[in-house]
């Protein structure tokens, strides 16, 4: 049993729950505070795009051409809204509604870019932020080229970095048509169907992608399915992308997504590897908490009042030694 200063005797399990909640709160505060000191944030790899750096902006909020895919997550975590003509929900908007840190990073990137007054400033900001070991960068897993200056900035960044392949999808078709002759060879842009300017894609002979329900629909359209961005990075013919996120309730795409999920559930699965994770002791939780406190203070942050109450309770009631601040978890 552990005695807290104000709580009396608390069972170990309940005490660990209190410590876990405190740690999570401090970790989030550290993330926000450290993020505020960063330039643009690039992410290295994900389940689909291994060994590729990605850069993103808030879904929908930075997509002037979006229409059939238009969805937006609230900046402050206040829900997800589909556009009036939404036919298939943007997976990135769903991601932002579900994952706070993802949403915070994308808005951080947007705020940094919008603080630039000229194309040259945007170029300098991106140049300072580029990962130095990057070989391939996907611009906009989420987001789009929201104006001409921003589009031109990325073209110039590609020209300044010929050893990196830059690629992206866009529904800003008028800008693509106007600027494509200025692209360096390491800058590849795929026109994405489902936007306000779809009517410009075929007449301008643009390399394009189209979101479909399944491989059957893709075959009917005469399009190969790209499931790893290889077509977008180095392909020479237009292609299809199969939906890969929760869709608007009751829509045809929602029915197709349900069918995809059910098919995956019925696939034979390899046995999961058992992970032997020992439960953290109270001492380990406290060590991690004080390491987060140190990081938050180093980043110039201030502990939330409700968290400070628990921290004071630990110090006064349990006699937490200051040496725990640097202890190993």
C-alpha positions in Angstrom: 0.0 0.0 0.0 1.2 3.5 -0.8 0.3 6.5 1.3 -0.4 9.7 -0.6 -0.4 13.1 1.2 -4.1 13.9 0.6 -5.6 10.5 -0.4 -4.8 8.2 2.5 -4.1 4.6 1.7 -4.5 3.7 -2.0 -4.2 0.2 -3.5 -1.2 -0.3 -5.7 -3.4 -0.8 -8.8 -5.2 2.5 -8.3 -2.0 4.3 -7.5 -0.4 3.1 -10.7 -3.5 4.2 -12.6 -3.0 7.7 -11.1 0.7 7.7 -12.1 -0.1 6.4 -15.6 -2.6 9.3 -16.2 -0.1 11.8 -14.8 2.6 10.5 -17.1 0.3 10.6 -20.2 -0.7 14.2 -19.4 3.0 15.3 -19.0 4.0 13.5 -22.1 1.4 15.4 -24.1 2.5 18.7 -22.7 6.1 17.9 -23.5 5.1 17.0 -27.1 3.3 20.3 -27.6 6.0 22.4 -26.0 8.9 20.7 -28.0 6.9 20.9 -31.2 6.6 24.7 -30.8 10.4 25.0 -31.1 10.7 22.9 -34.3 10.8 24.0 -37.9 8.6 22.0 -40.4 8.1 18.4 -39.3 8.7 15.5 -41.7 7.8 11.9 -40.7 9.9 8.9 -41.6 7.9 6.0 -43.1 4.7 4.3 -42.1 3.0 1.0 -42.8 2.6 1.8 -46.5 5.5 4.1 -47.2 8.5 2.5 -45.6 11.9 4.3 -46.0 10.1 7.4 -47.4 9.9 10.7 -45.6 6.5 12.4 -45.7 5.2 15.9 -45.2 1.7 16.9 -44.4 -0.8 19.7 -43.8 -4.3 19.6 -42.3 -6.6 17.5 -44.4 -9.3 19.6 -46.2 -8.3 22.9 -44.6 -5.4 23.1 -47.1 -7.1 21.5 -50.1 -8.8 24.1 -52.3 -9.6 21.6 -55.0 -11.1 18.9 -52.8 -14.7 17.9 -53.5 -15.6 14.2 -53.6 -13.1 13.5 -50.9 -13.5 16.6 -48.8 -13.5 15.9 -45.1 -12.1 18.0 -42.2 -11.2 17.3 -38.6 -11.6 20.1 -36.2 -8.3 21.8 -35.4 -8.9 21.3 -31.7 -10.2 17.8 -31.8 -13.8 18.8 -32.2 -15.1 16.2 -34.5 -15.0 15.3 -38.2 -17.1 17.0 -40.9 -17.7 15.7 -44.4 -18.0 18.2 -47.3 -21.4 18.7 -49.0 -20.3 16.6 -52.0 -18.3 14.0 -50.1 -18.4 10.6 -51.8 -15.3 9.0 -50.2 -13.9 10.2 -46.9 -10.3 11.4 -46.9 -8.4 8.9 -44.8 -6.1 11.7 -43.5 -9.0 13.6 -42.0 -10.1 10.4 -40.2 -6.5 10.0 -39.0 -6.4 13.6 -37.6 -9.7 13.1 -35.8 -8.4 10.0 -34.1 -4.7 10.9 -33.5 -4.0 14.1 -31.6 -0.3 14.2 -32.2 -0.8 13.8 -36.0 -3.3 16.6 -36.0 -0.9 18.9 -34.0 2.0 18.3 -36.3 0.0 19.1 -39.4 -1.3 22.3 -38.0 2.2 23.2 -36.8 3.4 22.8 -40.4 0.5 24.9 -41.7 1.1 27.7 -39.2 4.8 27.8 -40.0 4.2 28.0 -43.8 1.5 30.7 -43.4 3.9 32.8 -41.4 6.1 33.2 -44.6 5.3 36.2 -46.7 7.1 35.3 -49.9 7.9 32.2 -52.0 11.6 32.7 -51.1 10.8 32.5 -47.4 8.8 29.3 -47.9 11.8 27.8 -49.9 14.2 28.8 -47.1 11.9 27.3 -44.4 11.6 24.0 -46.3 15.3 23.9 -47.0 16.1 24.3 -43.3 13.7 21.6 -42.4 14.5 18.9 -45.0 15.8 15.6 -43.6 19.4 15.4 -44.5 19.3 11.7 -45.3 16.2 11.8 -47.4 16.2 10.0 -50.8 12.4 10.1 -51.4 9.9 12.6 -50.0 6.1 12.4 -50.4 4.7 15.9 -50.2 1.2 15.8 -48.7 0.1 12.5 -47.3 -2.4 15.0 -46.1 -3.1 18.4 -47.6 -2.4 19.9 -51.0 -0.8 22.9 -52.8 -3.0 25.6 -51.4 -1.7 28.5 -53.6 0.7 29.3 -56.4 3.5 30.6 -54.2 3.5 27.4 -52.1 3.5 25.2 -55.2 6.4 27.1 -56.7 8.3 26.9 -53.5 8.3 23.1 -53.6 9.3 23.1 -57.3 12.3 25.3 -56.4 13.2 23.0 -53.4 13.2 20.0 -55.8 15.5 21.9 -58.2 17.9 22.7 -55.3 17.9 19.0 -54.2 18.4 16.9 -57.4 19.4 13.9 -55.3 16.0 13.6 -53.8 12.8 12.4 -55.5 9.8 14.5 -54.6 6.3 13.3 -55.4 2.8 14.2 -54.6 -0.9 14.0 -55.5 -2.9 17.1 -56.2 -6.4 18.3 -56.9 -5.1 21.9 -57.5 -5.3 21.1 -61.2 -5.2 24.6 -62.7 -1.9 25.2 -60.9 -0.6 21.8 -62.1 -1.5 22.6 -65.7 0.1 26.1 -65.5 3.3 25.0 -63.7 4.1 21.5 -65.0 6.5 22.7 -67.7 8.7 24.1 -64.9 9.1 20.8 -63.0 12.6 19.4 -62.7 12.9 15.7 -63.4 13.0 14.7 -59.7 9.6 16.4 -59.1 6.6 14.1 -59.9 3.0 15.2 -59.4 -0.1 13.0 -60.0 -3.4 14.6 -60.8 -6.0 13.2 -58.4 -9.6 12.7 -59.6 -12.4 13.7 -57.2 -11.9 17.4 -57.1 -13.4 20.6 -58.4 -11.4 20.6 -61.6 -11.6 17.0 -62.8 -12.7 18.3 -66.2 -9.1 19.6 -66.8 -7.3 16.3 -66.3 -7.9 14.3 -69.5 -7.9 17.3 -71.9 -4.4 18.3 -70.6 -3.1 14.7 -70.8 -2.2 14.6 -67.1 -0.9 11.6 -65.3 -3.6 10.8 -62.8 -5.0 8.5 -60.1 -8.5 7.6 -59.3 -10.0 6.2 -56.0 -12.0 3.1 -56.6 -14.0 0.6 -54.4 -12.0 -2.5 -55.3 -9.7 -4.2 -57.9 -12.7 -5.1 -60.0 -13.7 -1.5 -60.5 -10.0 -0.6 -61.3 -9.8 -3.4 -63.9 -13.0 -2.1 -65.5 -11.4 1.3 -65.9 -8.2 -0.2 -67.3 -6.1 1.0 -64.4 -3.5 -0.9 -62.4 -3.9 -0.7 -58.6 -1.0 1.1 -56.7 -0.8 0.0 -53.1 2.7 1.3 -52.3 3.1 4.5 -54.3 5.4 2.9 -56.8 3.3 4.2 -59.7 3.3 7.7 -58.3 7.1 7.6 -57.7 8.3 6.1 -60.9 5.3 4.8 -63.0 4.5 5.9 -66.5 0.8 5.3 -66.7 -2.2 6.4 -64.7 -3.5 4.2 -61.9 -6.1 3.4 -59.3 -6.1 3.6 -55.5 -8.4 1.5 -53.4 -10.2 3.2 -50.5 -8.5 2.7 -47.2 -10.4 4.5 -44.4 -13.9 4.7 -42.8 -16.4 6.2 -45.2 -19.5 8.3 -44.9 -22.3 6.2 -43.4 -24.7 4.7 -45.9 -22.6 5.5 -48.9 -21.5 3.1 -51.6 -17.9 3.6 -50.5 -18.9 2.7 -46.9 -20.4 -0.6 -48.2 -17.2 -1.3 -50.1 -15.0 -0.5 -47.1 -17.1 -2.9 -44.9 -16.5 -5.6 -47.5 -12.7 -4.9 -47.4 -12.6 -5.1 -43.6 -14.6 -8.4 -43.6 -12.3 -9.9 -46.2 -9.3 -9.0 -44.1 -10.8 -10.6 -41.0 -11.3 -13.8 -42.9 -7.7 -14.0 -44.1 -5.5 -16.5 -42.4 -3.3 -14.8 -39.9 0.2 -15.7 -38.7 0.3 -16.4 -35.0 1.2 -13.3 -33.0 4.5 -13.2 -31.3 4.0 -13.1 -27.6 5.6 -10.1 -25.9 6.8 -10.6 -22.4 6.2 -7.2 -21.0 6.7 -6.9 -17.2 4.3 -4.5 -15.5 6.0 -1.2 -14.4 6.7 -0.8 -10.8 5.6 2.3 -8.9 9.3 3.3 -8.8 9.6 3.0 -12.6 6.4 5.1 -13.1 7.7 7.8 -10.9 11.1 7.8 -12.6 9.4 8.3 -16.0 7.2 11.0 -14.6 10.1 13.0 -13.3 12.0 12.6 -16.6 9.0 14.1 -18.3 9.0 17.0 -15.8 12.6 17.7 -16.6 11.9 17.6 -20.4 9.0 19.9 -20.0 10.9 22.4 -17.9 13.9 22.3 -20.3 11.5 23.1 -23.2 10.2 26.1 -21.3 6.8 24.6 -20.5 4.7 25.0 -17.4 3.1 22.1 -15.6 -0.7 22.1 -15.5 -2.2 23.0 -12.1 -4.0 19.6 -11.8 -0.8 17.7 -12.5 1.1 19.9 -10.1 -1.2 18.9 -7.3 -0.4 15.2 -7.9 3.3 15.9 -8.2 3.3 17.8 -4.9 1.4 15.0 -3.3 4.1 12.6 -4.4 6.9 14.7 -3.1 5.3 15.6 0.2 3.4 12.4 1.0 5.8 9.8 -0.5 9.1 11.5 -0.2 10.2 11.2 -3.8 14.0 11.6 -3.9 15.3 14.2 -6.4 17.7 11.6 -7.8 14.7 9.9 -9.5 14.6 12.8 -12.0 17.4 11.1 -14.0 16.6 7.5 -13.1 16.3 4.8 -15.7 12.7 3.6 -16.3 
